[in-house]
């Protein structure tokens, strides 16, 4: 008698992409965040954390559903603003996205992603 294939469960993954690689202080950058369930079971009680670091101010992040079926994905956006003038040097700015679930995830290494852009200095007059 053939054995049934083992169920591996949900396998969440997140990617974050910026609409540009550089930004001047005071300008907006749009980030596209995609959460996917690469596993073979529904992920439950999903939560998405998005953090802005190094002179970026996060805006509201679109809502993700509480559950995500096997093979499904959802995309949300977030607009961050490079801190207005006062930025006196050119530096990197990073956005981190991390997804979690109450369902066991056999490969949590894909549950976090980061993207870094270059903020250009602001010239005050």
C-alpha positions in Angstrom: 0.0 0.0 0.0 1.5 3.4 -1.0 2.1 5.8 1.8 0.5 9.2 1.8 2.8 12.2 1.1 3.9 14.0 4.3 2.3 17.3 4.8 4.9 20.0 5.3 2.5 22.7 6.3 2.5 26.4 5.4 5.8 28.0 4.3 5.7 31.8 4.4 7.9 34.1 2.4 8.1 37.8 2.1 9.7 40.2 -0.3 10.0 43.9 -0.2 10.9 46.1 -3.3 11.5 49.9 -3.4 10.3 51.9 -6.4 13.7 53.6 -6.6 17.3 53.1 -5.5 18.0 56.7 -4.4 15.9 59.5 -2.9 16.4 63.1 -1.9 15.5 64.1 1.7 11.8 65.0 1.9 10.7 62.8 -1.0 8.5 59.7 -0.9 9.5 56.1 -1.7 6.9 53.4 -2.4 7.6 49.9 -1.2 5.8 46.9 -2.5 5.6 44.0 0.0 4.5 40.5 -1.1 3.6 37.8 1.3 3.4 34.3 -0.1 2.5 30.8 1.2 4.8 28.4 -0.6 3.6 25.5 1.5 0.8 22.9 1.1 -1.4 24.0 4.0 -3.2 27.3 5.1 -1.2 29.7 7.2 -3.3 31.2 10.1 -3.1 34.3 12.2 -0.7 36.1 9.9 1.1 39.2 11.1 3.3 41.5 9.0 5.9 43.8 10.6 7.4 46.6 8.5 10.1 48.8 10.0 11.9 51.9 8.6 15.4 52.7 9.7 18.1 55.3 9.1 16.2 58.5 8.3 13.0 57.0 6.9 9.5 57.6 8.3 7.2 54.6 7.6 3.7 55.4 6.4 0.7 53.0 6.9 1.1 49.5 5.5 -1.8 47.9 3.7 -3.6 45.1 5.6 -2.9 41.4 5.0 -5.6 38.7 5.5 -5.6 36.7 8.7 -5.2 33.5 6.7 -3.4 32.6 3.5 -4.2 29.5 1.5 -1.4 27.2 0.2 0.1 28.6 -3.0 -1.5 32.1 -2.5 0.1 35.5 -2.2 -1.0 39.0 -1.3 0.7 42.3 -2.1 0.5 45.5 -0.1 2.2 48.8 -0.4 3.8 51.3 2.1 5.0 54.8 1.4 8.0 56.0 3.4 9.3 59.6 3.5 13.0 60.4 3.7 13.4 62.7 6.6 13.3 66.3 5.4 16.3 68.6 5.4 18.7 68.2 8.2 20.1 65.2 6.6 23.7 66.5 6.0 25.3 63.4 4.5 24.5 60.8 1.9 23.6 57.6 3.7 21.7 54.3 3.3 18.1 53.8 4.5 16.6 50.3 5.1 13.1 48.9 5.2 12.6 45.5 6.9 9.5 43.3 6.3 8.9 40.2 8.4 5.9 37.9 8.3 4.8 35.5 11.0 2.0 33.0 11.7 0.8 30.8 14.5 1.1 27.9 12.1 4.5 26.1 12.2 6.7 27.1 9.3 9.3 24.5 8.2 11.6 27.1 6.6 11.5 30.5 8.5 14.5 31.8 6.6 12.3 33.3 3.9 10.0 35.1 6.5 12.2 38.3 6.5 13.4 40.6 3.7 15.2 43.9 3.6 15.8 46.6 1.0 18.2 49.4 1.2 18.2 52.7 -0.8 20.6 55.6 -0.8 19.4 58.9 0.6 21.0 61.9 -1.0 21.9 64.9 1.2 19.6 67.9 1.3 21.0 71.2 0.5 19.5 74.0 2.5 19.7 77.6 1.4 
